[in-house]
């Protein structure tokens, strides 16, 4: 049985590192970290109006 060099795993590590960077950047760019307007039942993160039988809510969009 002839001797052979161990497989080169550097390309695998590079792909894993680039994938982790891509996933991390997508996660960071998709987070909405501004305060959310509304109350415990009505969330209007980009402003807007909500009206039901007993309550009317109008919030402006965040600045």
PDB file as gemmi writes it, atoms N, CA and C in Angstrom:
CRYST1    1.000    1.000    1.000  90.00  90.00  90.00 P 1                      
ATOM      1  N   UNK A   1       0.845  -1.175   0.000  1.00  0.00           N  
ATOM      2  CA  UNK A   1       0.000   0.000   0.000  1.00  0.00           C  
ATOM      3  C   UNK A   1       0.894   1.243   0.000  1.00  0.00           C  
ATOM      4  N   UNK A   2       0.799   2.057  -1.042  1.00  0.00           N  
ATOM      5  CA  UNK A   2       1.671   3.230  -1.121  1.00  0.00           C  
ATOM      6  C   UNK A   2       1.217   4.329  -0.161  1.00  0.00           C  
ATOM      7  N   UNK A   3       2.172   5.100   0.279  1.00  0.00           N  
ATOM      8  CA  UNK A   3       1.874   6.234   1.154  1.00  0.00           C  
ATOM      9  C   UNK A   3       1.345   7.399   0.328  1.00  0.00           C  
ATOM     10  N   UNK A   4       0.387   8.097   0.883  1.00  0.00           N  
ATOM     11  CA  UNK A   4      -0.149   9.274   0.187  1.00  0.00           C  
ATOM     12  C   UNK A   4      -0.290  10.411   1.192  1.00  0.00           C  
ATOM     13  N   UNK A   5      -0.253  11.585   0.670  1.00  0.00           N  
ATOM     14  CA  UNK A   5      -0.364  12.772   1.532  1.00  0.00           C  
ATOM     15  C   UNK A   5      -1.793  12.890   2.061  1.00  0.00           C  
ATOM     16  N   UNK A   6      -1.951  13.436   3.261  1.00  0.00           N  
ATOM     17  CA  UNK A   6      -3.310  13.640   3.778  1.00  0.00           C  
ATOM     18  C   UNK A   6      -4.055  14.648   2.904  1.00  0.00           C  
ATOM     19  N   UNK A   7      -5.372  14.556   2.866  1.00  0.00           N  
ATOM     20  CA  UNK A   7      -6.129  15.491   2.017  1.00  0.00           C  
ATOM     21  C   UNK A   7      -5.972  16.933   2.511  1.00  0.00           C  
ATOM     22  N   UNK A   8      -5.964  17.839   1.558  1.00  0.00           N  
ATOM     23  CA  UNK A   8      -5.835  19.263   1.879  1.00  0.00           C  
ATOM     24  C   UNK A   8      -7.223  19.820   2.195  1.00  0.00           C  
ATOM     25  N   UNK A   9      -7.449  20.177   3.437  1.00  0.00           N  
ATOM     26  CA  UNK A   9      -8.758  20.665   3.864  1.00  0.00           C  
ATOM     27  C   UNK A   9      -8.845  22.191   3.906  1.00  0.00           C  
ATOM     28  N   UNK A  10      -7.841  22.872   3.393  1.00  0.00           N  
ATOM     29  CA  UNK A  10      -7.854  24.332   3.478  1.00  0.00           C  
ATOM     30  C   UNK A  10      -9.008  24.929   2.677  1.00  0.00           C  
ATOM     31  N   UNK A  11      -9.353  24.338   1.550  1.00  0.00           N  
ATOM     32  CA  UNK A  11     -10.470  24.865   0.754  1.00  0.00           C  
ATOM     33  C   UNK A  11     -11.799  24.679   1.478  1.00  0.00           C  
ATOM     34  N   UNK A  12     -11.927  23.590   2.211  1.00  0.00           N  
ATOM     35  CA  UNK A  12     -13.146  23.369   2.988  1.00  0.00           C  
ATOM     36  C   UNK A  12     -13.269  24.436   4.067  1.00  0.00           C  
ATOM     37  N   UNK A  13     -12.171  24.732   4.747  1.00  0.00           N  
ATOM     38  CA  UNK A  13     -12.195  25.763   5.791  1.00  0.00           C  
ATOM     39  C   UNK A  13     -12.509  27.139   5.213  1.00  0.00           C  
ATOM     40  N   UNK A  14     -12.003  27.430   4.033  1.00  0.00           N  
ATOM     41  CA  UNK A  14     -12.284  28.716   3.390  1.00  0.00           C  
ATOM     42  C   UNK A  14     -13.768  28.823   3.049  1.00  0.00           C  
ATOM     43  N   UNK A  15     -14.347  27.760   2.509  1.00  0.00           N  
ATOM     44  CA  UNK A  15     -15.776  27.772   2.170  1.00  0.00           C  
ATOM     45  C   UNK A  15     -16.623  27.924   3.426  1.00  0.00           C  
ATOM     46  N   UNK A  16     -16.263  27.236   4.497  1.00  0.00           N  
ATOM     47  CA  UNK A  16     -17.013  27.347   5.756  1.00  0.00           C  
ATOM     48  C   UNK A  16     -16.911  28.763   6.314  1.00  0.00           C  
ATOM     49  N   UNK A  17     -15.730  29.358   6.280  1.00  0.00           N  
ATOM     50  CA  UNK A  17     -15.553  30.719   6.791  1.00  0.00           C  
ATOM     51  C   UNK A  17     -16.335  31.733   5.956  1.00  0.00           C  
ATOM     52  N   UNK A  18     -16.293  31.607   4.639  1.00  0.00           N  
ATOM     53  CA  UNK A  18     -17.044  32.528   3.788  1.00  0.00           C  
ATOM     54  C   UNK A  18     -18.548  32.362   3.980  1.00  0.00           C  
ATOM     55  N   UNK A  19     -18.993  31.134   4.148  1.00  0.00           N  
ATOM     56  CA  UNK A  19     -20.422  30.900   4.395  1.00  0.00           C  
ATOM     57  C   UNK A  19     -20.858  31.516   5.717  1.00  0.00           C  
ATOM     58  N   UNK A  20     -20.036  31.374   6.748  1.00  0.00           N  
ATOM     59  CA  UNK A  20     -20.365  31.969   8.044  1.00  0.00           C  
ATOM     60  C   UNK A  20     -20.410  33.489   7.951  1.00  0.00           C  
ATOM     61  N   UNK A  21     -19.492  34.081   7.206  1.00  0.00           N  
ATOM     62  CA  UNK A  21     -19.511  35.542   7.019  1.00  0.00           C  
ATOM     63  C   UNK A  21     -20.758  35.977   6.262  1.00  0.00           C  
ATOM     64  N   UNK A  22     -21.135  35.242   5.249  1.00  0.00           N  
ATOM     65  CA  UNK A  22     -22.325  35.578   4.472  1.00  0.00           C  
ATOM     66  C   UNK A  22     -23.582  35.480   5.332  1.00  0.00           C  
ATOM     67  N   UNK A  23     -23.719  34.410   6.082  1.00  0.00           N  
ATOM     68  CA  UNK A  23     -24.887  34.245   6.948  1.00  0.00           C  
ATOM     69  C   UNK A  23     -24.914  35.330   8.020  1.00  0.00           C  
ATOM     70  N   UNK A  24     -23.769  35.641   8.605  1.00  0.00           N  
ATOM     71  CA  UNK A  24     -23.712  36.690   9.625  1.00  0.00           C  
ATOM     72  C   UNK A  24     -24.069  38.055   9.078  1.00  0.00           C  
ATOM     73  N   UNK A  25     -23.592  38.372   7.878  1.00  0.00           N  
ATOM     74  CA  UNK A  25     -23.911  39.682   7.307  1.00  0.00           C  
ATOM     75  C   UNK A  25     -25.384  39.772   6.921  1.00  0.00           C  
ATOM     76  N   UNK A  26     -25.963  38.704   6.399  1.00  0.00           N  
ATOM     77  CA  UNK A  26     -27.394  38.722   6.079  1.00  0.00           C  
ATOM     78  C   UNK A  26     -28.212  38.883   7.348  1.00  0.00           C  
ATOM     79  N   UNK A  27     -27.834  38.185   8.406  1.00  0.00           N  
ATOM     80  CA  UNK A  27     -28.544  38.306   9.682  1.00  0.00           C  
ATOM     81  C   UNK A  27     -28.438  39.730  10.223  1.00  0.00           C  
ATOM     82  N   UNK A  28     -27.256  40.332  10.130  1.00  0.00           N  
ATOM     83  CA  UNK A  28     -27.066  41.684  10.662  1.00  0.00           C  
ATOM     84  C   UNK A  28     -27.840  42.718   9.851  1.00  0.00           C  
ATOM     85  N   UNK A  29     -27.903  42.574   8.543  1.00  0.00           N  
ATOM     86  CA  UNK A  29     -28.591  43.553   7.704  1.00  0.00           C  
ATOM     87  C   UNK A  29     -30.103  43.410   7.761  1.00  0.00           C  
ATOM     88  N   UNK A  30     -30.608  42.249   8.143  1.00  0.00           N  
ATOM     89  CA  UNK A  30     -32.048  42.035   8.188  1.00  0.00           C  
ATOM     90  C   UNK A  30     -32.671  42.354   9.535  1.00  0.00           C  
ATOM     91  N   UNK A  31     -31.887  42.683  10.521  1.00  0.00           N  
ATOM     92  CA  UNK A  31     -32.449  42.994  11.832  1.00  0.00           C  
ATOM     93  C   UNK A  31     -32.973  44.417  11.827  1.00  0.00           C  
ATOM     94  N   UNK A  32     -34.132  44.596  12.401  1.00  0.00           N  
ATOM     95  CA  UNK A  32     -34.721  45.927  12.554  1.00  0.00           C  
ATOM     96  C   UNK A  32     -34.561  46.302  14.014  1.00  0.00           C  
ATOM     97  N   UNK A  33     -33.617  47.212  14.312  1.00  0.00           N  
ATOM     98  CA  UNK A  33     -33.252  47.464  15.701  1.00  0.00           C  
ATOM     99  C   UNK A  33     -33.844  48.752  16.247  1.00  0.00           C  
ATOM    100  N   UNK A  34     -34.632  49.455  15.470  1.00  0.00           N  
ATOM    101  CA  UNK A  34     -35.248  50.675  15.965  1.00  0.00           C  
ATOM    102  C   UNK A  34     -36.387  50.341  16.921  1.00  0.00           C  
ATOM    103  N   UNK A  35     -36.744  51.267  17.796  1.00  0.00           N  
ATOM    104  CA  UNK A  35     -37.877  51.000  18.682  1.00  0.00           C  
ATOM    105  C   UNK A  35     -39.161  50.809  17.879  1.00  0.00           C  
ATOM    106  N   UNK A  36     -39.990  49.918  18.347  1.00  0.00           N  
ATOM    107  CA  UNK A  36     -41.225  49.588  17.641  1.00  0.00           C  
ATOM    108  C   UNK A  36     -42.366  50.387  18.234  1.00  0.00           C  
ATOM    109  N   UNK A  37     -43.079  51.110  17.378  1.00  0.00           N  
ATOM    110  CA  UNK A  37     -44.231  51.886  17.836  1.00  0.00           C  
ATOM    111  C   UNK A  37     -45.405  50.955  18.053  1.00  0.00           C  
ATOM    112  N   UNK A  38     -46.192  51.261  19.034  1.00  0.00           N  
ATOM    113  CA  UNK A  38     -47.380  50.465  19.298  1.00  0.00           C  
ATOM    114  C   UNK A  38     -47.474  50.106  20.767  1.00  0.00           C  
ATOM    115  N   UNK A  39     -48.393  49.224  21.066  1.00  0.00           N  
ATOM    116  CA  UNK A  39     -48.549  48.763  22.436  1.00  0.00           C  
ATOM    117  C   UNK A  39     -48.396  47.246  22.454  1.00  0.00           C  
ATOM    118  N   UNK A  40     -48.802  46.623  23.538  1.00  0.00           N  
ATOM    119  CA  UNK A  40     -48.555  45.186  23.671  1.00  0.00           C  
ATOM    120  C   UNK A  40     -49.347  44.348  22.674  1.00  0.00           C  
ATOM    121  N   UNK A  41     -50.415  44.870  22.113  1.00  0.00           N  
ATOM    122  CA  UNK A  41     -51.230  44.095  21.184  1.00  0.00           C  
ATOM    123  C   UNK A  41     -51.073  44.535  19.737  1.00  0.00           C  
ATOM    124  N   UNK A  42     -50.630  45.744  19.508  1.00  0.00           N  
ATOM    125  CA  UNK A  42     -50.555  46.288  18.151  1.00  0.00           C  
ATOM    126  C   UNK A  42     -49.128  46.754  17.890  1.00  0.00           C  
ATOM    127  N   UNK A  43     -48.443  46.082  17.006  1.00  0.00           N  
ATOM    128  CA  UNK A  43     -47.077  46.442  16.643  1.00  0.00           C  
ATOM    129  C   UNK A  43     -47.079  47.070  15.260  1.00  0.00           C  
ATOM    130  N   UNK A  44     -46.605  48.290  15.188  1.00  0.00           N  
ATOM    131  CA  UNK A  44     -46.537  49.005  13.911  1.00  0.00           C  
ATOM    132  C   UNK A  44     -45.107  49.516  13.739  1.00  0.00           C  
ATOM    133  N   UNK A  45     -44.152  48.660  13.347  1.00  0.00           N  
ATOM    134  CA  UNK A  45     -42.755  49.059  13.323  1.00  0.00           C  
ATOM    135  C   UNK A  45     -42.432  50.139  12.300  1.00  0.00           C  
ATOM    136  N   UNK A  46     -43.229  50.289  11.261  1.00  0.00           N  
ATOM    137  CA  UNK A  46     -42.962  51.295  10.242  1.00  0.00           C  
ATOM    138  C   UNK A  46     -44.040  52.368  10.222  1.00  0.00           C  
ATOM    139  N   UNK A  47     -44.758  52.504  11.330  1.00  0.00           N  
ATOM    140  CA  UNK A  47     -45.838  53.467  11.398  1.00  0.00           C  
ATOM    141  C   UNK A  47     -47.088  52.914  10.737  1.00  0.00           C  
ATOM    142  N   UNK A  48     -48.181  53.625  10.920  1.00  0.00           N  
ATOM    143  CA  UNK A  48     -49.400  53.187  10.271  1.00  0.00           C  
ATOM    144  C   UNK A  48     -50.611  53.400  11.140  1.00  0.00           C  
ATOM    145  N   UNK A  49     -51.733  52.870  10.694  1.00  0.00           N  
ATOM    146  CA  UNK A  49     -53.009  53.032  11.386  1.00  0.00           C  
ATOM    147  C   UNK A  49     -53.598  51.664  11.688  1.00  0.00           C  
ATOM    148  N   UNK A  50     -54.274  51.600  12.818  1.00  0.00           N  
ATOM    149  CA  UNK A  50     -55.014  50.397  13.188  1.00  0.00           C  
ATOM    150  C   UNK A  50     -56.316  50.845  13.817  1.00  0.00           C  
ATOM    151  N   UNK A  51     -57.406  50.235  13.415  1.00  0.00           N  
ATOM    152  CA  UNK A  51     -58.704  50.592  13.972  1.00  0.00           C  
ATOM    153  C   UNK A  51     -59.526  49.321  14.143  1.00  0.00           C  
ATOM    154  N   UNK A  52     -60.075  49.165  15.349  1.00  0.00           N  
ATOM    155  CA  UNK A  52     -61.040  48.093  15.560  1.00  0.00           C  
ATOM    156  C   UNK A  52     -62.276  48.707  16.206  1.00  0.00           C  
ATOM    157  N   UNK A  53     -63.120  47.915  16.782  1.00  0.00           N  
ATOM    158  CA  UNK A  53     -64.384  48.423  17.308  1.00  0.00           C  
ATOM    159  C   UNK A  53     -64.249  49.423  18.431  1.00  0.00           C  
ATOM    160  N   UNK A  54     -63.217  49.309  19.249  1.00  0.00           N  
ATOM    161  CA  UNK A  54     -63.109  50.177  20.419  1.00  0.00           C  
ATOM    162  C   UNK A  54     -61.842  51.003  20.453  1.00  0.00           C  
ATOM    163  N   UNK A  55     -60.942  50.807  19.521  1.00  0.00           N  
ATOM    164  CA  UNK A  55     -59.644  51.464  19.611  1.00  0.00           C  
ATOM    165  C   UNK A  55     -59.178  51.914  18.235  1.00  0.00           C  
ATOM    166  N   UNK A  56     -58.599  53.098  18.186  1.00  0.00           N  
ATOM    167  CA  UNK A  56     -57.968  53.598  16.968  1.00  0.00           C  
ATOM    168  C   UNK A  56     -56.547  54.011  17.318  1.00  0.00           C  
ATOM    169  N   UNK A  57     -55.578  53.533  16.544  1.00  0.00           N  
ATOM    170  CA  UNK A  57     -54.175  53.807  16.802  1.00  0.00           C  
ATOM    171  C   UNK A  57     -53.566  54.374  15.532  1.00  0.00           C  
ATOM    172  N   UNK A  58     -52.856  55.494  15.651  1.00  0.00           N  
ATOM    173  CA  UNK A  58     -52.144  56.088  14.522  1.00  0.00           C  
ATOM    174  C   UNK A  58     -50.731  56.408  14.995  1.00  0.00           C  
ATOM    175  N   UNK A  59     -49.740  55.815  14.351  1.00  0.00           N  
ATOM    176  CA  UNK A  59     -48.343  56.062  14.684  1.00  0.00           C  
ATOM    177  C   UNK A  59     -47.619  56.521  13.433  1.00  0.00           C  
ATOM    178  N   UNK A  60     -46.753  57.514  13.597  1.00  0.00           N  
ATOM    179  CA  UNK A  60     -45.914  57.957  12.488  1.00  0.00           C  
ATOM    180  C   UNK A  60     -44.731  57.017  12.367  1.00  0.00           C  
ATOM    181  N   UNK A  61     -44.125  56.978  11.189  1.00  0.00           N  
ATOM    182  CA  UNK A  61     -42.970  56.111  11.018  1.00  0.00           C  
ATOM    183  C   UNK A  61     -41.794  56.665  11.811  1.00  0.00           C  
ATOM    184  N   UNK A  62     -40.874  55.802  12.266  1.00  0.00           N  
ATOM    185  CA  UNK A  62     -39.743  56.264  13.067  1.00  0.00           C  
ATOM    186  C   UNK A  62     -38.801  57.137  12.245  1.00  0.00           C  
ATOM    187  N   UNK A  63     -38.128  58.056  12.911  1.00  0.00           N  
ATOM    188  CA  UNK A  63     -37.184  58.947  12.230  1.00  0.00           C  
ATOM    189  C   UNK A  63     -35.782  58.474  12.429  1.00  0.00           C  
TER     190      UNK A  63                                                      
END                                                                             
